[in-house]
């Protein structure tokens, strides 16, 4: 935490200096941008002074920005557990919201489909009844069925009223369907927003994960080179070449973007004497190799037996 505060102090100092330089730059800018005549030598002198101040101003701003990035990175590392827990909780909340919205959307879609089918069916039935009444009336007239004619006429009037009522009902249903469709559009917008929020938080969480993994990578690389330095020293003491280790090159991730090479092993090896390398209890104990599977073991036993028999024959 003290390191972070030191970085903040340095950043604040740079920003103070940048503000001071900016205050000196402003009157020079005004003079240089002025259309009033000026001696060439004087103008060159002011231009040189302005350029020098501008370089210093830009330098301090750039360095302050670099420090800001380091501060942000190290604060994220210091608070990575709580930050990640917050990101995961936020993603879970947005996922729950999206699920709830999808359920609402399904309910709206089902109701809209039902009303659409009902509206079409009601109009179709009313028109069919009116057509049937007209047909019955025409048949009654053709056959001179006075009573049938009166009945068919009454049915036709009733069918006409039903069709008018169905048309009015259909009009109201169309309004309801339009409202449902509008509500569906609103829900779809909220679903897209929930998905976008979830995506943004997930990306932020992945950036944090990358920062942590980079530090873990660097720590693992340092641990590897710690052992490598001892191995290099051991080779030196035995008078052996380090041909394979000289091919080693591991990138450093995070702030520096450097790399570790065999030179790091050589440098580390100088701090070890033979007595340091003989303390085996301080070295990690290698795990025994995994047992071979039974088919592999039987195959090795057959090969060994065959080799023994061949040697006996010779």
N, C-alpha and C positions, 0 to 999 in steps of 0.2 A: 504494500500500500504506500510505503514511503517513496518507493521508486515511481509510482504513478503520480504522487504529489510533486516530486521533483520534476517530472516531465511537464506537469501543468504549470509549475512555476517558470520553467524555461519558455514554455509556449506564451504565457502571459507577458513575460519580459520581451519576447520577440514582437508581440502585437503592440506593446507600448512603444517600442522603438519604431515600428512601422507607422504608428499614428504620428509620432514626432516627425518622421521623415516626410510623411504625407503633408503635414502642415507646412513644411519648408518647400515642398514641391508646388503647392497651389499658387503662391505669388509669382514663382518663376514661370509657371504655365500661363498665367495671365499676361505677363510681360511678353513672352515669346509669341503668344497668339494675338497680341495687339498689333494693329496696323500702323502704329506710330513709327516714324523712321528711327533707325538705330544704327550706330556705327557697326560695320561688319565684325571688327575685332571684339567689340563688346557683346554682340549677339553670339559670336562663337564661344566666348567665355561663358556666357549664361547657358548656352546649349550644352557645353561640356559639364558644367556644374549640375544641370538638370539631369543629364544622362547618368551621371555618377550617383546622384540621389535616387533616381528611378531604379538603378540596378540594386542598390542597397535595400530599397523599399520592397522590390519584388523578391529579393533573396530572403528577407525576413518573413514575408508572407508565405513563401513556399515552404520554408523551414517550419513555420508554425503549423502549416497544413500537414506536413509529414508527422510532426509531433502529435497532432490531433488524431491521426490514424493510429499511431502507436498507443496513445491513451485509450482510444476506443477499443482496440484489440485487447489490450491488457485488462481493461475493465470487464470486457466480455469474458475473458478467461477466468478472472477472479469470481465472476458471478454466473458462470456457465450453468451450474446446476439449477439455480432458481430461474434463470432466463429460459432454459429449455423446458422446465416444468410449466412455466407460463405459456410458452408457445404451444406445447402439447395440449394444455387445457383449452387455449383459445381455438385450436384446430378442432378439438372434440366438440366445442360449443357450436362452431360453424357447421360441422357435420350434422349435429343434432338439429340445428335450424333448417338445414337443407332437407333432411329427412321429413321434418314436420311440414315444410312447404310442399314437398312432393306428395305427401298424403292429402293436403288441401287441394293440390292440383288434380289429383286423381278423383277426389270427391266432386270437384267442379266439372271435370270432364264427363264423369258419369251422369251427373244431373243434366248437363247440356245435351248429351246424346239422347237421354230419355225424353226431354222436352221436344227436341227436333223430331224424333220418331212420332211422338204424340201429335204434334202440330200437323205433320204430313198425313197421319192416319185420320184425324178428325175431319179435315177438309175432304179427303178422299171419300170417307163414308157419307158425308153430307151431299156431295155431288152425285154419288152412286144412288142415294135415296131419291134425290130430285129426278134423276134420269129414269129410275124405275117407275116413279109416280107418273111422269109424262108418258112413258110407254103404256102404262095401264090405262091412262085416260084416252089415248089414241085408240087402243084396242076396243075400249068400251064404246066409243063413238062409232067405230067401224061396225060393230055388231049390234048396235042399237040398244045397248045395255044402259038404260037410263040410271038405274040405281048404281051400277058399277061406275058410270061416268061421274056421278056425284061423289062417290067414295074416292075415286082417283083424283078428282079435282081437290077434294079436301086434303088428300095425302100430298098433292103437289104443293098446295099452299103451306102445309106443315113443313115439307122438305125445304121450301124456299126460306121459311123463317129459320129453320135449323142451319141452313147454309149461311144465312146472314150472321147468325149467332156464332157459327164456327169461324167465319171470316174475322169477326171482331175478336173472338178468343185467340185466333191465330196472330192477329196484330199485336195483342198483348204479349203473347208468347215470343214473338219476334223481338219485342223490347226486352223481355227477360233474357232471351238468348244473347242479345247484343251486350247486355250488362254482364252476363256470365263470361262472354268472350273477353270483355274489357278486364274483368277480374282475373281471368287466366293470364292475360298479358302482364298484369301487375305482378302476379305470383311468379311468372317466368322471369321477370326482371329481378325479383328478390332472390330467386334461385341462382341466377347468373351472378348476382352480387355476392351471395354466400360462397359460391365456388371460387370467385376471384379473390375474396378475402382469404379463404382457406389456402389457395395457391400462393398468395403473397406471404402469408405467415410461414407456410412450409418452406418457401425459398429462404426467408430470413433464418429459420431454424437450421436449414442446410448450410448456410454461410457460417453460423455459429459452430455447427458440427465440423465443418472444414477447418475452422480455426483451431478447435480442440485437437482434431486428428493431426493437423500439421505439427502441433507441439508434441503430441505423442510420438509422431514420426521422428522428430528431432531428438527426443529423449532416447528413443530406441536406437537411433543412429549413434548417439554419444556412448550408449552402453556397449554397442557393437565395437566401436573404436577403442573403448577402454580395454576390452578383451584383445582386440587386434594389436594394440600397442604392446601388450605382454607377449603375444605370439611372435611379433616382429623381434622383440628383444630376445626371445628364446632362440629364434632362428639365427640371430647375430652371434649369440654365445656358442651355438653349435657349428657356426661357420657355414650355414646353409643359405641358399639363395631364396629371395622372397618374390619369385617370378609371378606367382598367381596373385599375391596381395598387391603387387604393383599395378594390376589392372583395376583395382577397386576405385570406384567413383560413385559417391552417393550425394544426391542433391539435398540442400538444406531448404526447407520450406518456411513460409511465414514472412517475417519482416525482411530478412536479409537476401534470400534467393541466391545464396552461395552454394558451395559444394565442398565435400570432404574427399580427399584423395589419399594415396599412399603416403604422402608427405606428412599427413596428420599422424599416421601410424609410426612413422620414423621419429617424429618429434616426441610422441608419447613414450616410445620405447626407451628413450634416454634416462627416464626416471626409475627404471627397474634394474636391479642387480640380480644375480643368480639366486640369492637368498629369498628375494621377493617372489620369484617364480616357483620356488620349491614348497611354498605354503599351499599345499593342495586343498586343505580344508577351507581356504578362502575362495577356491575356484568352484564354479557350479558343477555339481556331479552329473555326468551324462546319464541319461536314462537308458536302460537296457533295450536292445532292439526288439521289435515286436516278434512274437512267435510266428513261425511260418505256418501256413495252413497245412492240414493233414496231407492233401494230395501232393503239395510241394515237398513236404518232408519225406513222404514215401518215395518220390522220384529221386531226391538226393540220396536216400539210402540205397536205392537200386543202382544208381550211378557209382556210388562208392564201392558196393559189392562187386560190380563189374570190373572196376579198376583193380581191385584186389585180386580177383581171379586171373586177370590178364597178367599182372605182375608175377603171380605164382607160376603160370605157364612159361613165362620167359625164363 
